[in-house]
Amino acid sequence: MESADVILLLISSDFINSWYCYSREMVRAMERHDTRQARVIPVILRHCDWKSAPFGKLMAAPKDGKAVTSWQDRDEAFTDVVLQVRRAIESLETPARSPAPTASPMRADLQTASQPGLFGPRSGNLRLKEEFSDQDRDAFVRNTFDLVCNYFEKSIHDIGKQHSNVQGSFERIDSRRMHAVLCRHGKTLTECSVRLGGLFNSNGIVISLGRQHSDTSFNEMLSVEASPHALHMRSMGMATRFGRADLLTQDEYAELLWSMFVERAQR
């Protein structure tokens, strides 16, 4: 997202309904588009009310913003998308390099790296390992907890709209704890508590499923772990049946906890 020259938004009602996609990824993409750091192209996959969205003013693909699902030949639709993306790439402004100066053999020792064209194109591989402080980790885990709370609150609201006989409840108890429950006809289907501070790691986040919640019991615990270039969450592996035991991004972590929570209601 931060380094892309072209960003494709894959638009459907699911995209617009996704808090993370719409309120975080799309907002950041549009910021980079508006400051001419990147080109955003909405790709309309399914019919939805996309023209009223912030990206509705942009030229969408396929042509005329006609949803891919409405084309008789979907290969033709995606070929049109490819052509629009190709044109966007070709239209990107590439600063012209100044020609390398003709240096006098007597003065070649005075050339410096600041002179244009001396070394030609540079490598794109300039990333170095990042260093993360305890404060960075603390801020990351708190931000992750806030994202999880927002994810649960919106998902519970949406599941209630989709299933009229299901009642959901979300409560942000304080800055470190939240509680969620789904009921059908007054009978509890699933319930959980999520809190900051793991049993062995103050920088962890734990989830306890069921009605009984204590500070020492949990069904899964995740802690902050650094890769060479970013912070992630790693689980203890108690939720490997969901296939998410590796390093997780914040949205993957939120989806993991939600899957553990809602899976009990789907039995």
C-alpha positions as CSV (number, residue, x, y, z in Angstrom):
1,M,0.0,0.0,0.0
2,E,2.8,2.5,0.9
3,S,5.0,1.7,-2.0
4,A,2.6,0.9,-4.8
5,D,2.3,3.1,-7.9
6,V,-1.1,1.6,-8.9
7,I,-3.7,0.5,-6.3
8,L,-6.7,-1.6,-7.4
9,L,-9.8,-1.5,-5.3
10,L,-11.8,-4.7,-5.9
11,I,-15.3,-3.3,-5.4
12,S,-18.4,-5.2,-4.3
13,S,-20.9,-4.8,-1.5
14,D,-18.6,-6.9,0.7
15,F,-15.8,-4.4,0.1
16,I,-18.0,-1.5,1.0
17,N,-19.4,-3.4,4.0
18,S,-15.9,-4.3,5.3
19,W,-14.8,-1.9,8.0
20,Y,-11.1,-2.6,7.4
21,C,-11.2,-2.4,3.6
22,Y,-13.4,0.7,3.5
23,S,-12.3,2.7,6.5
24,R,-8.6,1.9,6.5
25,E,-7.3,0.6,3.3
26,M,-9.5,2.6,1.0
27,V,-8.9,5.8,3.0
28,R,-5.1,5.4,2.8
29,A,-5.3,4.6,-0.9
30,M,-7.3,7.7,-1.6
31,E,-4.9,9.8,0.4
32,R,-2.0,8.6,-1.7
33,H,-4.1,9.2,-4.9
34,D,-5.1,12.7,-3.9
35,T,-1.4,13.6,-3.2
36,R,-0.4,12.1,-6.6
37,Q,1.8,9.5,-4.9
38,A,-0.2,6.6,-6.5
39,R,-3.0,6.0,-9.0
40,V,-6.2,4.3,-7.6
41,I,-8.4,2.3,-10.0
42,P,-11.7,0.9,-8.7
43,V,-12.4,-2.4,-10.3
44,I,-16.2,-3.0,-10.1
45,L,-16.7,-6.8,-9.6
46,R,-20.4,-6.8,-8.6
47,H,-23.3,-4.4,-8.7
48,C,-23.3,-2.0,-5.6
49,D,-23.7,1.7,-4.8
50,W,-20.1,2.6,-5.4
51,K,-20.6,5.9,-7.1
52,S,-21.5,7.6,-3.8
53,A,-18.2,6.4,-2.3
54,P,-15.1,8.6,-2.1
55,F,-13.6,6.7,-5.1
56,G,-16.8,7.2,-7.1
57,K,-15.3,10.2,-8.8
58,L,-12.5,8.1,-10.3
59,M,-12.5,6.3,-13.7
60,A,-13.5,2.7,-12.9
61,A,-12.8,-0.5,-14.7
62,P,-14.1,-2.3,-16.7
63,K,-15.3,0.5,-19.1
64,D,-18.2,2.7,-17.9
65,G,-17.9,1.1,-14.5
66,K,-20.0,-1.9,-15.7
67,A,-19.7,-4.7,-13.1
68,V,-17.7,-7.7,-14.2
69,T,-20.6,-10.0,-13.2
70,S,-22.9,-8.3,-15.7
71,W,-20.6,-9.0,-18.7
72,Q,-21.6,-12.0,-20.9
73,D,-18.0,-12.8,-21.4
74,R,-16.0,-12.3,-18.1
75,D,-12.7,-12.9,-19.9
76,E,-13.6,-9.8,-22.0
77,A,-14.4,-7.8,-18.8
78,F,-11.1,-8.7,-17.1
79,T,-9.2,-8.0,-20.4
80,D,-10.6,-4.5,-20.3
81,V,-9.4,-4.2,-16.7
82,V,-5.9,-5.3,-17.8
83,L,-5.9,-2.7,-20.6
84,Q,-6.9,0.1,-18.2
85,V,-4.3,-0.9,-15.7
86,R,-1.7,-1.0,-18.5
87,R,-2.6,2.5,-19.7
88,A,-2.3,3.7,-16.1
89,I,1.2,2.3,-15.7
90,E,2.3,3.7,-19.1
91,S,1.0,7.1,-18.1
92,L,2.9,7.3,-14.8
93,E,5.2,10.2,-14.9
94,T,8.8,9.0,-14.9
95,P,11.4,11.8,-14.2
96,A,13.8,11.9,-17.1
97,R,17.4,11.2,-16.1
98,S,19.9,13.8,-17.0
99,P,22.6,12.6,-19.4
100,A,25.8,11.7,-17.7
101,P,28.2,14.6,-17.8
102,T,31.2,14.2,-20.0
103,A,34.1,14.3,-17.6
104,S,37.6,15.4,-18.3
105,P,40.1,12.6,-17.5
106,M,42.0,15.2,-15.5
107,R,39.0,16.0,-13.3
108,A,37.3,12.5,-12.9
109,D,38.4,12.4,-9.3
110,L,36.1,15.3,-8.5
111,Q,32.9,13.6,-9.6
112,T,30.5,12.8,-6.7
113,A,27.5,10.6,-6.3
114,S,25.3,13.8,-6.2
115,Q,26.0,14.4,-9.9
116,P,23.0,13.3,-12.0
117,G,23.4,10.2,-14.1
118,L,26.7,9.2,-12.6
119,F,25.6,5.7,-11.6
120,G,22.5,5.3,-13.7
121,P,19.3,3.6,-12.3
122,R,19.4,2.7,-8.6
123,S,18.2,-0.6,-7.2
124,G,14.7,-0.8,-5.8
125,N,15.9,-3.1,-3.0
126,L,16.8,-0.5,-0.3
127,R,14.9,-1.9,2.6
128,L,16.9,-2.5,5.8
129,K,15.9,-4.3,9.0
130,E,13.8,-2.1,11.3
131,E,14.3,-1.8,15.0
132,F,11.2,-1.7,17.2
133,S,11.2,-0.3,20.8
134,D,9.1,-1.5,23.7
135,Q,7.0,1.6,23.2
136,D,6.4,0.6,19.5
137,R,5.3,-2.8,20.6
138,D,3.0,-1.4,23.3
139,A,1.4,1.0,20.8
140,F,1.0,-1.8,18.2
141,V,-0.8,-4.1,20.6
142,R,-3.1,-1.4,21.9
143,N,-3.9,-0.4,18.3
144,T,-4.6,-4.0,17.5
145,F,-7.0,-4.3,20.5
146,D,-8.9,-1.2,19.3
147,L,-9.2,-2.7,15.8
148,V,-10.5,-6.0,17.3
149,C,-13.1,-4.1,19.3
150,N,-14.3,-2.2,16.2
151,Y,-14.3,-5.4,14.2
152,F,-16.5,-7.3,16.7
153,E,-18.9,-4.3,17.2
154,K,-19.5,-3.9,13.5
155,S,-19.7,-7.7,12.8
156,I,-22.2,-8.2,15.6
157,H,-24.3,-5.3,14.3
158,D,-24.2,-6.8,10.8
159,I,-25.0,-10.4,11.8
160,G,-28.1,-9.1,13.6
161,K,-29.2,-7.3,10.4
162,Q,-28.7,-10.5,8.4
163,H,-30.4,-12.8,10.9
164,S,-33.5,-11.3,12.4
165,N,-33.8,-14.0,15.1
166,V,-30.3,-13.4,16.4
167,Q,-29.6,-10.7,19.0
168,G,-26.0,-9.6,19.5
169,S,-24.4,-7.6,22.3
170,F,-21.0,-5.9,22.3
171,E,-19.5,-4.1,25.4
172,R,-16.2,-2.3,25.6
173,I,-15.8,-2.7,29.3
174,D,-12.7,-0.5,29.6
175,S,-9.5,0.3,27.7
176,R,-8.3,-3.3,28.2
177,R,-11.4,-5.5,28.0
178,M,-14.4,-6.2,25.8
179,H,-17.2,-8.7,26.0
180,A,-19.4,-10.1,23.1
181,V,-22.4,-12.4,23.0
182,L,-24.8,-13.8,20.3
183,C,-28.2,-15.1,21.3
184,R,-31.1,-16.7,19.4
185,H,-34.6,-16.4,21.1
186,G,-32.9,-15.5,24.3
187,K,-30.6,-18.6,24.3
188,T,-26.8,-17.9,24.2
189,L,-25.2,-19.2,21.0
190,T,-21.7,-18.0,21.7
191,E,-19.9,-15.7,24.2
192,C,-16.4,-14.4,24.6
193,S,-14.1,-12.0,26.4
194,V,-11.1,-10.4,24.9
195,R,-8.5,-8.6,27.0
196,L,-5.1,-6.9,26.8
197,G,-2.3,-8.5,28.8
198,G,-1.5,-12.2,28.3
199,L,-0.7,-14.6,31.1
200,F,3.0,-14.6,30.4
201,N,3.3,-11.4,28.3
202,S,1.9,-8.0,29.1
203,N,2.1,-7.2,25.4
204,G,-0.3,-10.1,24.6
205,I,-4.0,-10.2,23.8
206,V,-6.1,-13.2,24.9
207,I,-9.6,-14.5,24.2
208,S,-11.7,-16.6,26.6
209,L,-14.7,-18.4,25.1
210,G,-17.8,-19.2,27.1
211,R,-19.5,-17.6,30.1
212,Q,-16.8,-18.1,32.7
213,H,-13.9,-15.6,32.3
214,S,-11.0,-15.3,34.6
215,D,-7.7,-13.5,34.4
216,T,-5.8,-16.8,34.2
217,S,-8.0,-18.7,31.7
218,F,-8.0,-18.3,27.9
219,N,-8.5,-20.2,24.7
220,E,-5.9,-18.4,22.7
221,M,-3.2,-15.9,23.3
222,L,-1.3,-13.9,20.8
223,S,1.8,-11.7,21.4
224,V,3.6,-9.1,19.4
225,E,6.5,-10.3,17.3
226,A,8.7,-8.4,14.9
227,S,9.6,-9.5,11.4
228,P,12.5,-7.7,9.7
229,H,10.3,-4.9,8.5
230,A,7.1,-4.8,10.5
231,L,5.3,-5.8,13.7
232,H,2.8,-8.7,13.7
233,M,0.9,-10.9,16.1
234,R,1.8,-14.6,16.6
235,S,-0.5,-17.1,18.3
236,M,0.4,-19.8,20.7
237,G,-0.9,-22.3,18.2
238,M,-4.1,-23.2,20.1
239,A,-6.1,-22.0,17.1
240,T,-4.2,-23.8,14.4
241,R,-7.4,-25.5,13.2
242,F,-8.2,-22.2,11.7
243,G,-4.9,-22.2,9.8
244,R,-3.6,-19.0,11.3
245,A,-0.7,-20.0,13.5
246,D,1.8,-18.0,11.6
247,L,2.6,-14.3,11.9
248,L,-0.6,-12.3,11.5
249,T,-1.4,-8.8,10.4
250,Q,-3.9,-6.9,12.6
251,D,-6.9,-7.6,10.3
252,E,-6.0,-11.3,10.1
253,Y,-5.8,-11.4,13.9
254,A,-9.2,-9.8,14.3
255,E,-10.7,-12.3,11.8
256,L,-9.0,-15.2,13.7
257,L,-10.7,-14.1,17.0
258,W,-14.0,-13.5,15.3
259,S,-13.8,-17.0,13.7
260,M,-13.2,-18.6,17.1
261,F,-16.2,-16.7,18.5
262,V,-18.7,-17.2,15.7
263,E,-17.8,-20.8,15.0
264,R,-19.6,-21.9,18.2
265,A,-22.8,-20.3,16.9
266,Q,-22.5,-22.1,13.6
267,R,-22.6,-25.6,15.0
